[in-house]
Amino acid sequence: MSDTTATLLASAPSTDLTLAEAIDIARSLRPQLVAEQAEVERRTTYSPELHETFKAAGFYRLLVPEMYGGLAWTMPDFIRLMGEVSRGCMSTGWCLTLGASHALLVSSLWPKSVQDAVFADGGHVVIPSTARPGGPALRADGGWVLNTTHPYSSGSPYSTHYVGQAFEYGPEGGAPLQQMLFVAPRRAYEIQDDWGHTLGLKGSGSNTIVFKDSFLPADHVLEGTMQVDIRSSHTSPGFELHGNPMHLAPGQGFFGLDLSTVFVGGAFGALDEYERLMRERKTAGDAGSAPRARLHDPDYQRWFGLATARLNAAQAIVFDTAERWMEICHRVAAGGEPFGTADDMMLNMMCREATRLAWSAVQDIIYRTAGSSAAVNGERMERAYRDLSQAWGHVNMIIEDSMARAWSSQTLA
């Protein structure tokens, strides 16, 4: 930890951290995040020391309700900060964001009895989650027994809990009876040492979580509930308990915001490296002209300007989408139209367009013109391209066509 970061942490309030204070901390960490990228990949997650820094800064408590010691930030502020962290290291940003954001899911959907247990440690929680059902859950006396497997559980290395999906099966097997959403404490599951073999995001801590004959009390399981198909209404357990309009939102737009802010932040990290190369390297030269500093080359100036504009536009889409998400939450809390599936899907699609714009800036301009030496194994540009390529192939990108069809069918009906 740098002296600057230590000073900022010492002066930052533990219960009323502002966005400006948090961004100062994130930016002070950027040199460390950049320097530790290779080690993050080897470890497959960020260091225990950095985890403690995030914890001390309150980054895990941003979306935790105030009654449990959390900061209860707005979604736009959370999204802005996670983008700043991701600019220094996209793997770290991915792991942190997807571990910190699901506190909102728990505080929205589960009753007070469960929230009291989950947030008992002063509001400190790290909660990875995946939406794909991981296997069977069987009814037991007072609850459920799980035998499930959940790959790609980003944020798992430092997790305190897990939110996942399972299928209920009868005692005789057969077809699943229903799908369910559950929250489980760390003692209920194992984390497999199986991450780090993908092209990119090797340090995102997206390990597989496994439940083996794990018992969960009945109130930890929401029967007949699918995370990606939560229906909004004018109330929820979280809204009744905390009065926060954010607890009235479904999950697609929220998930899209998580992914897009990390992606755009990672793309800005590639732009930072591109600027460094412009300042330190020369052009290849061509017929009739000798190599010269890229910084003063008209083509590189144009490329840098165009890439910066695309990334600023992508970031503006993400920030605007977060504001729209908040506006809809307040509309519902005021008794207006519920947060509909069409609203949720459109916000998710807007986030995807921000990601597409950021990807085009990196693929079409930044990486293409950075030079082959920037693509050598271990170079920051090479790692940024791998991370962004991996994220571009995420399932949330793959479902764009089906979601667009579903939105149009519902809107035009």
N, C-alpha and C positions, 0 to 999 in steps of 0.2 A: 504494500500500500504506500502510495506517495505521501509526502508531508502535506501536500495540498488536500488530498482526499481525507487524511486524518483530521486536518483542521476543519474541513467542511462537516465531517461526521460529528466532531465534538461540538460544533455550534448549531447543528440541525436539531430542531425539537423532536422529541420522540412521539409526540401525540398530535402534532399539527404541522407536519411537513408540507411545505408548499411545492408546487410544480417547479418554480424557479430554483428553489433550494435543491430539489431532487435532480434537476437537469444539470446543475453545477456539479453535483457529485458524480453523475454519469459521465460528464465530459472530462472530469478530472481523472476518471478511471480509464479513459480511452487509450492512452499510451500503454497502460498495463494490459488491457484487453487485446490490443494489437500484438504486443510482444509475446503474449502467452497463447496465441492461436494454435501454434504447432503442438504445444503441450496439451492444450484442451482436446485436440484431436487424438493424441496418444492415450490420454486418460479417458476419453469419450464423454467427458463433461468438464465443467469448470472446477477449479481447485476448491478444497475445503476452506482455504483462506478467503477466497473471493465469495464463497457462500456466506461466510460469517460477515463479510463486509456488506453484502446485500441485506442480510438479516439486521445488522446494526443500523443500516440506513432506513429500514422499514419497507423495503421494496416488496417483501412477501405479504405485508399487511395492507397494501394499498386498497384492495377491494373488500377487505374484511370489515364487517359492521363495527361502528364505534362502541357499541355496548360490550363487545368482546375484546376491546383494545386495538381495534383496527383504525385505519385512517379514512375509510369510506370515501375514497376519491371518486370523481366522476369518470365515466368512460373516456371522454376526450383527453383528460389529463393522463390517465393510465396509458393510453395508446401513444401519446407523444413521448412519454418517458421510455417505454419499451423500444421505440424506434431509435432513441438516442443510444441505448445500451447496444442494440443490434448493429449500429454503425461501427462500433469497435470490434465486435466479434459476433457474427451471425449465429454461430452454433450456441454461444452463450446466451444471446438474446432469445433464441428459440426455446432453450431449456428453461430460462427464467420466466418468460412470458407465459408459456403453457403450464408452468408449475404454479404461478402466482394468480392466474386469471380465474381458475375454477373455484376459488373461494366465493365468487359471486353466484355460481351455480348452486353450491351447497346452501348459501344463506338465502337463496330465493325459494328453493323447492322443498327443503326438509323442515320438519317441525322443530320447535324450540328444544325438545329433549335431545335431538341429534345435534343441533347446533351447539348446545351447551357442551357436549362431549367433544365435538370436532375442534372448536375454538378455545378449548380450555387452557391452552398454553399461552395465555396473553395475546391470543389472536395470531400467533405464528403458525402458519400452515403452508405446506407445499403439496399441491393436489394435481397430479397428472390425470388425464382422462382420455379415453378413446370411445368412439361411438359404436363400433362394431361389437355385437355380442360375442363373448368369449367362450361360451359353453353352457353347461347345465347348472341350474339351481334347483334344489329339492327342498320342499317344505320339511321343517323339523319343529320340535316342540319349542315354541316361543320365537321362531325365526326361520332362517334358511341356511342350508349348507351348500357352499359353492365349490365346484371343481372346474375352474375356468382359466383360460390363457389369453393374455391381452398384449400383443406385440405393439410396437411403436408408441409406447407410453412415455411421451416426451416430458421430461422433468422428474423422472423417477428416482435418480440417484440420491437426492436429498428429500425425498417425499416423506410426508407425515401421514398422508391418506391417499386413497385412490377412488375415483368415481368411474364406474363402468357399467356395462350392459350384460345381461345374461338372459337365458331362456328358462322358463319354468317347464319342467317335465314332470309327468306323473310318476308314481312309484313303479309302474310297469313300462316306462319308456314311451315309445310311440312318438307322435308328432308333438312339437312344442305347444304348450297351452297358452302362453303369453310371453311377452318380453317385459323386462323390468330394468329399472335403473337403481343402482346401489352406491352407497358410500361406505368405505371400509378403512379401518385404522391400519397403520403400518404393520402391526404385529400379525395381521391376518393374511399377509401375502409375502411371497418371495420375489426378489428382483434378480433376473437372470443376467449373467455377464455375457451378453450376446450382441452388444451394439458396437458400431465402429467399422462395419464392413461395406457400407454404402459408398457411392461416389462422393457425396458431400454430406454436410451436416453431421460429420462423424463425431463431433463433440456436443451434440444436442441432448445427450442422455435419454435417448428414445428406446430404452431397454424393454424387454418383455416382462410383464408382471404376471405371476402365477398364483392361483388360489388352489390349495390342496385340502379338501375336507374342511374348509374354513367356515366357521359359524358366524352369521351376522344376525343381530336382533331384528325383529320384525320392523321396527320403526326406521331402520337404516335402509330399507328396501321400498321403492315406489313401484308398486305393481302396475302393469299395463302402461308403463311410461317409456317412451323412446326419446333420447336426448335430442335427436335431430328433428323431432316432430312434436315438440312441446307446444301446446295451444295456450295462447295468452288469454287472460280475462282481466277483470277489474280488481282482482285480488290474488294473493298468493300467500303461503305461510310466511315468506320473508317480508312481504309488504305489510302484512298485519303486525308483524313483530317489530320491524324497523322503520316503516313509513317511508322507505326509499323507493322512488319510482323505478329505479333500475331493476328492482326485484319483480317487475311485471313483464320483463322481456323474455321471448323465446331465444333459441340458441344459434341459428344459422348466421345472422348478421354479426353477432358477438364473436363467433368463431372466425368469420372472415376478417374481422378487424384485427384479431390476434395475428393471423398469418400475414396479412398485408403489411402491417406496420413493421414486422420483423423483416419481411422481404424488401421493402423499400429502404429500411435502415441498412440492410446488408448491401443494397445497390449503392447507397451513398458511401459506404465503406470502399467499394470498388472505385467510385469517383475520387475519393481522397487519395487512393493509390495512384490513380491516373494523373492527378495533379502533381504528385511527387515525381512521377516519371517525366512529366513535362518540364519540371524545373531542373531535373538532373541529367536527362538524356538528350541525345541529338537525333535528328531525322536520319533516315537511311541515305538521303541524297538521291538525285536522279540525274538524267542526262542534262548536262549544262549547269548543274548547281551542286555545290559541295554541301555535306552535312552541316546542319546548324541546330542551335538549341530549339527544341520543340516549343519552348515557351514563346518564342518569337516567330514561329512558323504559322502562316495564315491558315493552313489546313487544320493543324492541331488546335489553333484558337477557335476555329469554327466547330470542330468536333467537341471540344470541351464545352463551348457555349450551348450547343444543341443537347448534349447529354445532361448538362445541368438543368436546362429548361424542362426536359422530359421528367427528370426525377423530382423537380419542384412541383410539376403538374401532378405526378403520381402521389406525392405526399399531400398535396392539397385535396385530392380526392379522398384519401384515407381520413384526413382530419375532418373534412366536411361530412363524410359518412358517419363518423363518430358523433358529430353534432346532431345529425339527423336522427340517429339512434336515440340520443338523449331526448330530443324533441318529442319523439313518438312515446317514449316512456312517460314524459310529463303529460302528454295528451291523455294517455290512458288513466293516469293517476287523477286527473281532473274530471274524469267521468266521460271522456270522449271515446271515440271508436277504439276498440281493442287493437293491440299490436298483432295485426293479421299475418297469416302465412305469406301473403303477397308482399307485405312490408319487409318481412324478414328475408325473403329470397332476394328482393331487389337490393337491399343493403349488402348482402353477400355478393351479388353480381357486381355491384359498384366496386367493392374491394378487389374483386378479381380483375376488373379493368385497370385499377391502379397497379396491380401486380404485373399485368401484361405490359403496361407502359414502362414500368421500371425495367422489366426484362428486355424490352426492345432497346432501351438506352444502353444496357450492358452488352447485350449480344451484338447489336448492329453497329454500335459506336465504340464503347469503351474497350471491350475485349478485342474487337477486330483490329483496332488501331494501336493497341498498347505495345505490340511487338512480341516476337516469339520468345525473347528472353524473359518476358513477364509471365510466361506460361510454364516456366520450369518448375518442377516439383518443389513445393515448399515456399514459393513466392506468394506474397499476399494476393496478387491478382489471380493467380492460379487457384488458390483456395477459395476466393470469392466467387469465381466462376463455377467451381464445383458445388459450392453451397447453394448458389442461386439455381443452378441446373437441377439439383436434387429437389429443391422446393418447388420449382416449376412443374415437376412431375407429381406433386402431391395430389391425393384423391380430390381435394377441393377444386383443383384446376380441371380434373378430368370430368367432373359432373356438370360443367358449365352448360352443355347443350341440353341435358335433361332438365336442369333447373330453369333455363330460359324457356323451354317448352311448357313446363309446369306453370311458370309465372304468367306466360301469355294466355294459356288455357283458362286460368283462373280469372285473370283481369278482363279478358274479352268475353267471358261467358255471359 
